[in-house]
Amino acid sequence: YKYIGEDIKTIAEVPISYISLSFFKDKLLWMDINFGGNDVEFEEKQFLNILYYLEEIYGRDWKKATDTNNEISNGFIFKGKKVTFEFCRVVYPQGTNKHRGYIHIYDNVLHKSFLESQL
């Protein structure tokens, strides 16, 4: 589902492009908060503003996010006991110098159950 409310427009003064919510077994499975996209660049400065903001709230117990396709320009993952929190700046569309970003938050137990149901 795409969030269409007007309550949340920015994080750390960076405009949010859109928020989407996904459900599994009638429970919130994950939430995506997206930045940039289409003709709007998600700049490294914006990424750092959000990162510093998140570090003030959650601390610096992050792992660096990586991928095999070199799509992630900057990224950090916080894995808590109940929730995983990913924050990444990625090349989009692939093969260009443009970037978008996202914060992906999901429930660890429900996410594992969702993945097992896809086998």
DSSP file with accessible surface (Angstrom, degrees, kcal/mol):
  #  RESIDUE AA STRUCTURE BP1 BP2  ACC     N-H-->O    O-->H-N    N-H-->O    O-->H-N    TCO  KAPPA ALPHA  PHI   PSI    X-CA   Y-CA   Z-CA
    1    1 A Y              0   0  197      0, 0.0    20,-3.3     0, 0.0     2,-0.5   0.000 360.0 360.0 360.0 143.1    0.0    0.0    0.0
    2    2 A K  E     -A   20   0A 137     18,-0.2     2,-0.4    16,-0.0    18,-0.2  -0.827 360.0-126.0 -97.9 127.9    1.2    3.5   -0.7
    3    3 A Y  E     +A   19   0A  68     16,-3.2    16,-0.5    -2,-0.5    -1,-0.0  -0.588  28.6 178.4 -71.8 127.3    0.8    6.0    2.2
    4    4 A I        +     0   0  151     -2,-0.4    -1,-0.1    14,-0.1    -2,-0.0   0.312  37.7 117.0-116.1   9.9   -1.1    9.0    0.9
    5    5 A G        -     0   0   33      1,-0.1     3,-0.0     3,-0.0    -2,-0.0  -0.092  60.6-138.1 -71.9 174.1   -1.2   11.1    4.1
    6    6 A E  S    S+     0   0  136      1,-0.1     3,-0.1     3,-0.0    -1,-0.1   0.282  78.4  94.2-114.9   6.3    0.3   14.5    4.6
    7    7 A D  S    S+     0   0  145      1,-0.2     2,-0.6     2,-0.1    -1,-0.1   0.825  85.0  44.6 -73.2 -34.0    1.7   14.0    8.1
    8    8 A I        +     0   0   87      1,-0.1    -1,-0.2    -3,-0.0     3,-0.1  -0.935  56.9 145.1-118.9 110.3    5.3   13.0    7.1
    9    9 A K        +     0   0  128     -2,-0.6     7,-2.8     1,-0.3     2,-0.3   0.632  65.6  20.5-115.5 -24.3    6.9   15.0    4.3
   10   10 A T  E     -G   15   0B  78      5,-0.3     2,-0.4     7,-0.0    -1,-0.3  -0.962  50.4-153.1-143.6 159.4   10.6   15.0    5.3
   11   11 A I  E >  S-G   14   0B  26      3,-1.9     3,-2.0    -2,-0.3    39,-0.1  -0.988  92.8 -10.0-131.1 125.3   13.2   13.3    7.4
   12   12 A A  T 3  S-     0   0   27     -2,-0.4    -1,-0.1     1,-0.3    41,-0.1   0.880 130.2 -58.7  52.4  40.1   16.1   15.4    8.5
   13   13 A E  T 3  S+     0   0  182      1,-0.2    -1,-0.3    37,-0.0    37,-0.0   0.617 109.9 127.1  66.2  16.3   14.8   18.1    6.2
   14   14 A V  E <   -G   11   0B   3     -3,-2.0    -3,-1.9    32,-0.1    -1,-0.2  -0.904  65.5-114.5-102.9 126.6   15.1   15.8    3.2
   15   15 A P  E     -G   10   0B  76      0, 0.0     2,-0.5     0, 0.0    21,-0.4  -0.322  22.5-134.5 -63.0 137.3   11.9   15.5    1.1
   16   16 A I        -     0   0   25     -7,-2.8    19,-0.2     1,-0.2     3,-0.1  -0.796   9.3-160.6 -89.8 131.0   10.3   12.0    1.1
   17   17 A S        -     0   0   58     17,-3.0     2,-0.3    -2,-0.5    18,-0.2   0.933  67.6 -34.8 -75.5 -50.5    9.2   10.8   -2.4
   18   18 A Y  E     - B   0  34A  98     16,-1.0    16,-2.8     2,-0.0     2,-0.4  -0.974  48.7-135.2-165.9 162.1    6.7    8.3   -1.1
   19   19 A I  E     -AB   3  33A  10    -16,-0.5   -16,-3.2    -2,-0.3     2,-0.4  -0.985  20.4-169.4-123.4 133.7    6.1    5.8    1.7
   20   20 A S  E     -AB   2  32A  23     12,-2.6    12,-2.8    -2,-0.4     2,-0.4  -0.958   5.9-157.4-126.4 148.2    4.8    2.3    1.1
   21   21 A L  E     - B   0  31A  42    -20,-3.3     2,-0.4    -2,-0.4    10,-0.2  -0.968   4.7-162.8-122.9 136.8    3.6   -0.3    3.6
   22   22 A S  E     - B   0  30A  35      8,-2.6     7,-2.9    -2,-0.4     8,-1.6  -0.969   6.5-160.2-123.0 140.8    3.5   -4.1    3.0
   23   23 A F  E     - B   0  28A  97     -2,-0.4     2,-0.3     5,-0.3     5,-0.2  -0.863   9.8-174.3-121.4 150.6    1.4   -6.6    5.1
   24   24 A F  E >  S- B   0  27A  32      3,-2.5     3,-1.3    -2,-0.3    90,-0.1  -0.977  78.8  -4.7-143.6 127.6    1.7  -10.3    5.6
   25   25 A K  T 3  S-     0   0  144     -2,-0.3     3,-0.1     1,-0.3    -1,-0.1   0.906 129.8 -58.7  53.8  43.0   -1.0  -12.3    7.5
   26   26 A D  T 3  S+     0   0  165      1,-0.2     2,-0.3    -3,-0.0    -1,-0.3   0.708 117.1 108.6  62.0  22.7   -2.7   -9.1    8.4
   27   27 A K  E <  S-B   24   0A 136     -3,-1.3    -3,-2.5    83,-0.0     2,-0.5  -0.957  82.5 -97.2-126.2 149.8    0.4   -7.7   10.1
   28   28 A L  E     +B   23   0A  86     -2,-0.3    -5,-0.3    -5,-0.2    79,-0.2  -0.500  41.2 177.3 -65.8 116.6    2.7   -4.9    9.0
   29   29 A L  E     -     0   0A   3     -7,-2.9    78,-1.5    -2,-0.5     2,-0.3   0.899  59.2 -15.8 -88.2 -51.0    5.6   -6.7    7.4
   30   30 A W  E     -BC  22 106A  50     -8,-1.6    -8,-2.6    76,-0.2     2,-0.4  -0.990  49.4-145.5-153.5 162.8    7.7   -3.8    6.3
   31   31 A M  E     -BC  21 105A  56     74,-2.3    74,-2.6    -2,-0.3     2,-0.5  -0.995  12.7-160.5-129.7 134.5    7.7   -0.1    5.6
   32   32 A D  E     -BC  20 104A  29    -12,-2.8   -12,-2.6    -2,-0.4     2,-0.5  -0.977   3.4-168.5-116.4 129.3    9.7    1.7    2.9
   33   33 A I  E     -BC  19 103A  15     70,-2.6    70,-2.4    -2,-0.5     2,-0.4  -0.982  18.7-159.0-114.7 121.4   10.5    5.4    2.9
   34   34 A N  E     -BC  18 102A  10    -16,-2.8   -17,-3.0    -2,-0.5   -16,-1.0  -0.836  11.8-167.3-113.5 145.0   11.8    6.5   -0.4
   35   35 A F  E     - C   0 101A   1     66,-2.7    66,-2.8    -2,-0.4     7,-0.2  -0.966  55.7 -10.6-128.2 140.1   13.9    9.5   -1.5
   36   36 A G  E     + C   0 100A  13    -21,-0.4     5,-0.2    -2,-0.4    64,-0.2  -0.267  65.4 144.8  71.6-160.9   14.6   10.9   -4.9
   37   37 A G  B >   +H   40   0C  13      3,-2.1     3,-3.1    62,-0.6    -1,-0.1  -0.294  52.5  31.0 107.5 164.6   13.8    9.0   -8.1
   38   38 A N  T 3  S-     0   0  140      1,-0.3    -1,-0.2    -2,-0.1    54,-0.0  -0.302 137.1 -16.5  49.0-115.8   12.6    9.9  -11.6
   39   39 A D  T 3  S+     0   0  151     -3,-0.1     2,-0.6    -2,-0.1    -1,-0.3   0.274 118.4  95.2-100.2  12.7   14.1   13.4  -12.1
   40   40 A V  B <   -H   37   0C  95     -3,-3.1    -3,-2.1     2,-0.0     2,-0.3  -0.915  66.6-144.5-110.3 116.9   15.0   14.1   -8.5
   41   41 A E        -     0   0   61     -2,-0.6     2,-0.9    -5,-0.2    -5,-0.2  -0.587   5.3-143.0 -79.7 134.2   18.5   13.2   -7.4
   42   42 A F        -     0   0    1     57,-1.8    -1,-0.0    -2,-0.3     2,-0.0  -0.862  32.1-149.5 -94.1 100.3   19.1   11.9   -3.9
   43   43 A E     >  -     0   0  102     -2,-0.9     4,-2.1     1,-0.1     3,-0.3  -0.303  20.6-118.8 -77.2 156.6   22.3   13.6   -3.1
   44   44 A E  H  > S+     0   0   98      1,-0.2     4,-2.8     2,-0.2     5,-0.2   0.880 115.4  57.7 -60.9 -36.8   25.1   12.3   -0.9
   45   45 A K  H  > S+     0   0  149      1,-0.2     4,-2.2     2,-0.2    -1,-0.2   0.907 106.8  48.2 -60.3 -40.9   24.7   15.3    1.3
   46   46 A Q  H  > S+     0   0   41     -3,-0.3     4,-2.2     2,-0.2    -1,-0.2   0.908 109.8  52.6 -65.4 -41.8   21.1   14.4    1.9
   47   47 A F  H  X S+     0   0    1     -4,-2.1     4,-2.8     1,-0.2    -2,-0.2   0.941 110.6  47.3 -57.0 -48.1   22.1   10.8    2.6
   48   48 A L  H  X S+     0   0   53     -4,-2.8     4,-2.9     1,-0.2     5,-0.3   0.884 107.9  55.8 -65.0 -37.1   24.6   12.1    5.2
   49   49 A N  H  X S+     0   0   67     -4,-2.2     4,-1.9     1,-0.2    -1,-0.2   0.933 112.7  42.1 -58.9 -45.6   22.0   14.4    6.8
   50   50 A I  H  X S+     0   0    0     -4,-2.2     4,-2.9     2,-0.2     5,-0.2   0.917 112.7  53.7 -68.9 -41.9   19.6   11.5    7.3
   51   51 A L  H  X S+     0   0    9     -4,-2.8     4,-2.7     1,-0.2    -2,-0.2   0.944 110.0  46.6 -58.6 -47.6   22.4    9.2    8.5
   52   52 A Y  H  X S+     0   0  120     -4,-2.9     4,-1.8     1,-0.2    -1,-0.2   0.907 112.4  51.5 -61.4 -39.8   23.5   11.7   11.2
   53   53 A Y  H  X S+     0   0  106     -4,-1.9     4,-1.2    -5,-0.3    -2,-0.2   0.935 112.2  45.8 -61.2 -46.6   19.9   12.1   12.2
   54   54 A L  H  X S+     0   0    8     -4,-2.9     4,-3.6     1,-0.2     5,-0.4   0.883 108.9  55.6 -66.7 -37.1   19.4    8.3   12.5
   55   55 A E  H  X S+     0   0   30     -4,-2.7     4,-1.9     1,-0.2    -1,-0.2   0.859 103.1  55.7 -65.5 -33.2   22.7    7.9   14.4
   56   56 A E  H  < S+     0   0  165     -4,-1.8    -1,-0.2    -5,-0.2    -2,-0.2   0.861 118.2  34.7 -64.4 -33.2   21.5   10.4   17.0
   57   57 A I  H  < S+     0   0   91     -4,-1.2    -2,-0.2    -3,-0.2    -1,-0.2   0.911 134.0  21.9 -86.1 -48.0   18.4    8.3   17.6
   58   58 A Y  H  < S-     0   0  113     -4,-3.6     3,-0.4     1,-0.3    -3,-0.2   0.478  99.8-126.9-105.4  -6.4   19.7    4.7   17.1
   59   59 A G     <  -     0   0   30     -4,-1.9    -1,-0.3    -5,-0.4    -2,-0.1  -0.375  37.0 -69.1  87.1-169.7   23.5    5.0   17.7
   60   60 A R  S    S+     0   0  189     -2,-0.1     2,-1.9     1,-0.1    -1,-0.2   0.010  81.8 124.8-116.6  28.4   26.2    3.8   15.5
   61   61 A D        +     0   0  124     -3,-0.4    18,-0.3    -6,-0.1     2,-0.3  -0.395  44.8 139.6 -85.3  60.2   25.9    0.1   15.7
   62   62 A W        -     0   0   32     -2,-1.9     2,-0.4    16,-0.1    16,-0.2  -0.700  46.6-145.1-103.3 156.1   25.6   -0.2   11.9
   63   63 A K  E     -D   77   0A 157     14,-2.5    14,-2.7    -2,-0.3     2,-0.3  -0.941  33.6-108.2-112.6 143.1   27.0   -2.7    9.4
   64   64 A K  E     -D   76   0A 130     -2,-0.4     2,-0.3    12,-0.2    12,-0.3  -0.533  32.3-130.8 -71.7 131.4   28.0   -1.4    6.0
   65   65 A A        +     0   0    8     10,-2.3     2,-0.3    -2,-0.3    10,-0.2  -0.665  32.5 173.4 -83.9 137.0   25.5   -2.5    3.3
   66   66 A T        -     0   0  117     -2,-0.3     2,-0.3     8,-0.1     7,-0.1  -0.919  12.1-168.4-136.1 163.7   27.0   -4.1    0.2
   67   67 A D    >   -     0   0   46     -2,-0.3     3,-0.5     5,-0.2    -2,-0.0  -0.962  30.7-123.6-147.4 165.1   25.8   -5.8   -2.9
   68   68 A T  T 3  S+     0   0  133     -2,-0.3    -1,-0.0     1,-0.2     0, 0.0   0.647 107.0  57.6 -85.8 -13.7   27.2   -7.7   -5.8
   69   69 A N  T 3  S-     0   0   96     -3,-0.0    -1,-0.2     0, 0.0    -3,-0.0   0.370 102.9-124.7 -96.2   1.2   25.8   -5.4   -8.5
   70   70 A N  S <  S+     0   0  137     -3,-0.5    21,-0.1     1,-0.1    -2,-0.1   0.812  72.8 128.5  57.3  31.7   27.5   -2.3   -7.2
   71   71 A E        +     0   0   57     19,-0.1    20,-3.0    23,-0.1     2,-0.6   0.771  48.6  82.5 -83.3 -28.4   24.1   -0.5   -7.1
   72   72 A I  E     + E   0  90A  36     18,-0.2    18,-0.3     1,-0.2    -5,-0.2  -0.688  49.2 174.4 -83.0 116.2   24.6    0.6   -3.4
   73   73 A S  E    S+     0   0A  47     16,-2.9     2,-0.3    -2,-0.6    17,-0.2   0.850  76.7   0.1 -83.4 -43.4   26.6    3.8   -3.3
   74   74 A N  E    S+ E   0  89A  24     15,-1.6    15,-3.4     2,-0.0    -1,-0.4  -0.984  79.0 156.4-142.9 141.3   26.2    4.2    0.5
   75   75 A G  E     - E   0  88A   0     -2,-0.3   -10,-2.3    13,-0.3     2,-0.3  -0.947  18.6-170.7-170.6 146.4   24.4    2.0    2.9
   76   76 A F  E     -DE  64  87A  45     11,-2.7    11,-2.8    -2,-0.3     2,-0.4  -0.989   8.2-157.8-139.7 146.2   24.0    0.9    6.5
   77   77 A I  E     -DE  63  86A  48    -14,-2.7   -14,-2.5    -2,-0.3     2,-0.5  -0.992   1.9-166.7-128.2 130.6   22.1   -1.8    8.2
   78   78 A F  E     - E   0  85A  50      7,-2.9     7,-2.9    -2,-0.4     2,-0.7  -0.980   7.9-165.5-113.4 119.0   21.0   -2.0   11.9
   79   79 A K  E     - E   0  84A 135     -2,-0.5     5,-0.2   -18,-0.3     2,-0.1  -0.908  12.3-179.8-109.4 106.2   19.8   -5.4   12.9
   80   80 A G        -     0   0   20      3,-2.8    28,-0.0    -2,-0.7    -2,-0.0  -0.295  45.0 -94.2 -89.9-178.1   18.0   -5.2   16.2
   81   81 A K  S    S+     0   0  208      1,-0.2     3,-0.1    -2,-0.1    -1,-0.1   0.885 121.2  13.7 -65.7 -37.3   16.4   -8.1   18.2
   82   82 A K  S    S+     0   0  162      1,-0.2    26,-2.5    26,-0.1    27,-0.4   0.682 127.4  40.5-111.8 -25.2   13.0   -7.5   16.7
   83   83 A V  E     - F   0 107A  59     24,-0.2    -3,-2.8    25,-0.1     2,-0.4  -0.967  57.6-149.7-134.3 143.1   13.5   -5.2   13.7
   84   84 A T  E     -EF  79 106A   2     22,-2.6    22,-2.4    -2,-0.4     2,-0.5  -0.936  14.4-163.9-110.4 140.2   16.0   -4.7   10.9
   85   85 A F  E     -EF  78 105A  13     -7,-2.9    -7,-2.9    -2,-0.4     2,-0.4  -0.984   5.3-173.4-129.4 113.7   16.6   -1.2    9.6
   86   86 A E  E     -EF  77 104A  40     18,-3.0    18,-2.9    -2,-0.5     2,-0.4  -0.943   4.5-177.1-111.9 134.9   18.3   -0.6    6.2
   87   87 A F  E     +EF  76 103A   0    -11,-2.8   -11,-2.7    -2,-0.4     2,-0.3  -0.976  17.9 164.7-131.8 116.6   19.2    2.8    4.9
   88   88 A C  E     -EF  75 102A   2     14,-2.4    14,-2.2    -2,-0.4     2,-0.5  -0.964  35.1-151.9-137.4 150.9   20.8    2.9    1.4
   89   89 A R  E     -EF  74 101A  22    -15,-3.4   -16,-2.9    -2,-0.3   -15,-1.6  -0.994  34.3-175.7-116.1 119.9   21.6    5.3   -1.4
   90   90 A V  E     -EF  72 100A  10     10,-2.8    10,-2.1    -2,-0.5     2,-0.4  -0.854  32.9-103.5-123.7 154.3   21.6    3.4   -4.7
   91   91 A V  E     - F   0  99A  27    -20,-3.0     8,-0.3    -2,-0.3     3,-0.2  -0.599  46.8-149.0 -72.2 127.1   22.3    4.0   -8.3
   92   92 A Y  S    S+     0   0  102      6,-2.6     2,-0.1    -2,-0.4   -55,-0.1  -0.926  76.0  22.9-154.5 127.9   19.0    4.4  -10.1
   93   93 A P  S >  S-     0   0   63      0, 0.0     3,-1.4     0, 0.0    -1,-0.4   0.634 105.9-111.0 -69.5 156.8   18.3    3.7  -12.9
   94   94 A Q  T 3  S+     0   0  125      1,-0.2     3,-0.1    -3,-0.2    -2,-0.1  -0.197 101.0  31.7 -56.8 140.8   21.2    1.2  -13.1
   95   95 A G  T 3  S+     0   0   81      1,-0.4    -1,-0.2     3,-0.1     2,-0.2   0.510 104.3  91.6  89.3   4.0   24.0    2.2  -15.4
   96   96 A T  S <  S-     0   0   52     -3,-1.4    -1,-0.4     2,-0.2    -5,-0.0  -0.618  82.5-118.0-116.9-179.0   23.5    6.0  -14.7
   97   97 A N  S    S+     0   0  152     -2,-0.2     2,-0.2    -3,-0.1    -3,-0.1   0.164  78.9 111.0-102.1  13.5   25.0    8.4  -12.3
   98   98 A K        -     0   0   99     -5,-0.3    -6,-2.6   -57,-0.1     2,-0.3  -0.601  50.8-158.5 -88.8 153.1   21.6    9.2  -10.7
   99   99 A H  E     - F   0  91A  25     -8,-0.3   -57,-1.8    -2,-0.2   -62,-0.6  -0.955  16.4-179.1-133.3 150.1   20.7    8.1   -7.2
  100  100 A R  E     -CF  36  90A  66    -10,-2.1   -10,-2.8    -2,-0.3     2,-0.3  -0.866  17.5-149.2-131.4 169.9   17.6    7.4   -5.1
  101  101 A G  E     -CF  35  89A   0    -66,-2.8   -66,-2.7    -2,-0.3     2,-0.3  -0.922  10.6-172.6-139.4 164.3   17.5    6.3   -1.5
  102  102 A Y  E     -CF  34  88A  42    -14,-2.2   -14,-2.4    -2,-0.3     2,-0.5  -0.994  21.5-146.7-154.8 152.9   15.4    4.3    0.9
  103  103 A I  E     -CF  33  87A   2    -70,-2.4   -70,-2.6    -2,-0.3     2,-0.5  -0.998  23.7-169.0-114.8 123.2   14.8    3.3    4.4
  104  104 A H  E     -CF  32  86A  27    -18,-2.9   -18,-3.0    -2,-0.5     2,-0.4  -0.978   5.3-177.9-119.0 118.2   13.5   -0.2    4.7
  105  105 A I  E     +CF  31  85A  38    -74,-2.6   -74,-2.3    -2,-0.5     2,-0.3  -0.974   8.5 167.9-120.6 128.3   12.2   -1.4    8.1
  106  106 A Y  E     -CF  30  84A  27    -22,-2.4   -22,-2.6    -2,-0.4     2,-0.4  -0.994  39.6-110.2-144.3 154.0   11.0   -4.9    8.7
  107  107 A D  E  >  - F   0  83A  62    -78,-1.5     4,-2.5    -2,-0.3   -24,-0.2  -0.654  28.1-145.6 -77.1 123.5   10.0   -7.2   11.5
  108  108 A N  H  > S+     0   0   24    -26,-2.5     4,-2.1    -2,-0.4     5,-0.2   0.914  93.9  43.0 -62.3 -46.3   12.6  -10.0   11.7
  109  109 A V  H  > S+     0   0  113    -27,-0.4     4,-2.2     2,-0.2    -1,-0.2   0.944 117.8  44.6 -68.4 -46.5   10.3  -12.9   12.8
  110  110 A L  H  > S+     0   0   19      1,-0.2     4,-2.6     2,-0.2    -2,-0.2   0.899 112.2  53.3 -66.5 -36.6    7.5  -12.0   10.4
  111  111 A H  H  X S+     0   0   35     -4,-2.5     4,-2.7     2,-0.2    -1,-0.2   0.920 108.5  49.7 -64.0 -41.9   10.0  -11.4    7.5
  112  112 A K  H  X S+     0   0  133     -4,-2.1     4,-2.5    -5,-0.2    -2,-0.2   0.937 111.5  49.0 -62.7 -42.8   11.5  -14.9    8.1
  113  113 A S  H  X S+     0   0   36     -4,-2.2     4,-1.8     1,-0.2    -2,-0.2   0.910 110.6  51.2 -62.7 -40.7    8.0  -16.4    8.0
  114  114 A F  H  X S+     0   0   46     -4,-2.6     4,-0.7     2,-0.2    -2,-0.2   0.939 110.7  47.8 -61.6 -47.4    7.2  -14.5    4.8
  115  115 A L  H >< S+     0   0   89     -4,-2.7     3,-1.0     1,-0.2     4,-0.3   0.914 110.5  51.7 -63.0 -40.8   10.4  -15.7    3.1
  116  116 A E  H >< S+     0   0  110     -4,-2.5     3,-1.2     1,-0.3    -1,-0.2   0.852 104.7  57.1 -64.1 -31.8    9.7  -19.3    4.2
  117  117 A S  H 3< S+     0   0   62     -4,-1.8    -1,-0.3     1,-0.2    -2,-0.2   0.702  99.5  60.9 -73.5 -15.4    6.2  -19.1    2.7
  118  118 A Q  T <<        0   0  121     -3,-1.0    -1,-0.2    -4,-0.7    -2,-0.2   0.500 360.0 360.0 -87.9  -6.0    7.7  -18.2   -0.7
  119  119 A L    <         0   0  183     -3,-1.2    -3,-0.0    -4,-0.3    -4,-0.0  -0.351 360.0 360.0 -76.3 360.0    9.6  -21.5   -1.0
